[in-house]
């Protein structure tokens, strides 16, 4: 009886003064499209991303006059609002076009996880209701034909928003981009407008020169959010998701400050707020400044491990090789040393090796993600070389190695 009473007290305590009132607003994946747009409107009403919104509107405005606007590329780090801004503006543009009698539709192709060309083409076909989901047994050319047939009767504007375009694993001919840029506009009566979003500023550098000559786009650069913008975003989330009376003064400012100093990523800032609220609710306390510290420490570990869920196999192999090499050396290593370990990792995992130049590019990518750090060291008359150092916390390394091993063997 005493045990039952204790459990009753715990449940009563947790329901009497809950911290989280609607967790869905701390995770956009749980929100419907209309709810997402409404939340975005409330955020952008705080005068956030006004410069980027004005640029995007200016590029798309000619559609309302029957003219053909240019293709657009949205560039910036993850979590800086590229997708949110584009979807909000496209949704509103569609409403304005409808009022003015302009035939316009938009489609959002989400390529958040890396995929081969066939998968990207199949995703596009499914999005346009031109095909069912395939894993094999159909050619890319036939898939392209089905997309063209599906769009053969549409004569208005078609805005195709391709999110994370750099996640398509390109072949020698850049088949997917060539289809979007060269073949599709000629094969359908619609006026096709392409909007690409990418976390990599130089995503167009390595594409085929024939495709690049046709791909004329205007860039819109999204800078990382500053602390003031993040505070505005977080306050909207607090109002919608949490019991504001259970959040101590200074919590929002602290989370915004941490996020702005490190990455300016709104998604990570909201994730930190969510974790702090969950910890507070589990402990039966308010969301305090020390709760934010505990949530931040937990997220720091999880962020390194999250990499293996979405990182391409070769990027994981290079990271694993860098860990092995830097553990084996005296805390520093050069590209040649890491490449030797990478070759062994590829042999064990059954991967075909990339060139040393491509591995060097992947190491630069890992540096961008904060896994390693490099510096140029002078060797006197023998020239200079770049040394690399591991930035992963020692407590995470063993877990990260185990996860990568599982993914490479799987």
C-alpha positions, 0 to 999 in steps of 0.5 A, spaced: 500 500 500 505 504 501 508 503 494 502 504 491 501 511 495 508 513 493 507 512 485 500 515 486 504 521 489 509 521 483 503 521 478 499 527 481 506 531 482 507 530 475 500 532 473 499 538 478 504 542 474 507 540 468 512 543 464 511 540 457 503 542 455 504 540 447 511 537 446 509 537 438 511 544 438 518 542 440 518 537 434 516 540 427 516 532 424 510 531 429 506 538 426 501 538 420 503 542 414 498 547 416 501 547 424 508 548 421 506 554 417 502 557 422 508 557 427 513 559 422 508 565 421 509 567 428 516 566 428 517 571 422 512 576 424 518 577 429 522 580 423 526 574 422 530 573 416 526 579 413 532 580 408 532 573 405 524 573 405 525 580 401 530 577 396 526 570 395 519 574 394 523 579 389 525 573 385 519 569 384 514 576 383 515 575 376 510 569 376 504 574 377 506 577 371 506 571 367 514 572 366 519 566 368 523 568 374 530 565 374 532 559 378 534 560 385 539 557 390 538 557 398 545 556 401 547 556 408 549 552 414 543 547 417 538 550 421 538 557 419 531 557 416 532 555 408 527 550 408 522 554 413 523 560 409 522 557 402 516 553 404 512 559 407 514 564 401 511 558 396 505 557 400 503 564 400 505 565 393 500 559 391 495 563 395 496 570 391 497 566 384 490 563 385 487 570 387 490 573 381 488 567 376 495 565 375 496 557 375 501 555 379 503 549 384 509 548 388 512 541 390 517 540 396 522 534 394 526 533 401 533 529 400 535 530 407 538 523 407 543 521 402 541 517 396 543 515 389 540 518 383 535 512 382 532 513 389 532 521 388 528 520 381 524 515 384 522 520 390 521 525 385 516 521 381 512 518 387 512 526 389 508 527 383 504 521 383 507 519 377 510 512 379 510 507 385 516 506 390 521 502 387 528 499 389 530 496 382 527 493 376 526 499 372 531 504 368 532 511 370 530 513 363 523 510 364 522 513 370 524 520 367 519 518 362 513 517 367 514 524 370 514 527 363 507 524 362 504 526 368 506 533 367 504 533 360 497 536 361 499 541 366 501 548 363 502 553 369 508 554 373 511 548 377 516 550 382 520 544 384 523 546 391 529 540 392 532 540 399 539 538 400 540 537 393 548 535 395 545 529 398 544 526 391 550 521 390 552 523 383 554 519 377 559 521 372 553 525 367 550 528 373 544 524 371 539 527 376 541 534 375 541 534 368 534 531 367 532 537 372 536 542 368 536 540 361 531 535 359 525 536 364 524 544 362 524 542 354 519 536 355 513 539 359 509 545 357 509 547 364 514 553 366 519 550 371 522 554 376 527 550 380 529 552 387 535 548 390 537 548 398 544 546 400 548 546 406 554 547 402 556 553 399 560 550 393 555 544 391 555 546 384 563 546 383 563 539 382 558 538 377 559 536 370 561 542 366 555 541 361 550 541 366 553 547 370 553 551 363 545 550 363 544 551 371 544 559 371 541 560 378 541 566 383 544 565 390 541 567 397 545 566 403 542 565 409 547 567 415 547 563 422 542 566 427 544 571 432 542 570 439 537 575 439 533 572 433 534 565 437 531 568 443 525 570 439 524 563 436 525 560 442 520 564 446 514 562 440 516 555 442 515 556 449 509 559 448 506 554 444 509 548 447 511 549 455 508 552 461 511 558 461 510 559 469 515 553 469 521 556 466 526 560 470 528 567 467 534 567 463 533 560 460 531 562 453 537 567 453 542 562 456 540 557 450 540 562 445 547 564 447 550 557 447 546 556 440 549 563 437 556 562 439 557 555 437 552 554 430 546 559 430 542 553 428 535 554 430 533 546 430 539 545 435 537 551 440 529 548 440 532 541 441 536 543 447 530 547 450 526 540 449 531 536 452 531 541 458 524 541 459 524 533 459 529 533 464 525 538 468 519 534 467 522 527 469 525 531 475 519 534 477 522 541 477 522 547 474 526 549 467 532 552 471 539 554 468 542 548 471 537 544 467 540 547 461 547 545 463 545 538 464 541 538 457 547 541 453 552 536 456 547 530 454 546 533 447 553 534 446 554 526 446 548 525 442 550 530 436 557 526 435 553 519 435 547 522 430 552 523 425 552 515 423 545 515 422 545 519 416 553 520 414 555 516 407 559 510 408 565 513 405 565 519 410 564 514 416 570 510 414 574 516 413 572 518 420 573 511 423 580 511 420 582 518 423 580 516 429 584 510 429 590 514 426 590 519 431 589 514 437 595 510 434 599 517 433 602 522 438 595 526 437 597 529 430 597 526 423 597 528 416 592 526 410 597 520 408 597 517 414 589 517 415 589 515 408 593 508 409 588 507 415 582 509 410 584 503 405 584 498 411 577 500 413 575 500 406 578 493 405 575 490 412 568 493 410 568 491 403 568 499 400 571 501 394 576 506 395 576 513 393 582 517 391 586 521 396 584 527 393 577 525 395 579 523 402 582 530 403 575 533 401 572 529 406 576 530 412 575 538 410 568 536 411 569 532 418 573 539 420 566 543 418 562 538 422 567 539 428 570 532 429 577 534 427 581 540 427 587 542 422 593 546 422 599 548 417 605 547 420 612 549 417 618 544 416 623 550 414 626 548 408 622 542 407 616 546 406 609 546 410 604 540 411 597 540 414 596 536 421 590 534 424 587 533 431 581 529 433 576 534 437 571 528 439 571 528 447 574 521 449 568 519 453 564 519 446 570 515 442 569 508 444 561 509 442 562 512 436 567 507 433 562 501 435 556 505 432 560 506 425 563 499 425 555 496 426 553 501 420 559 499 415 558 492 417 551 492 416 
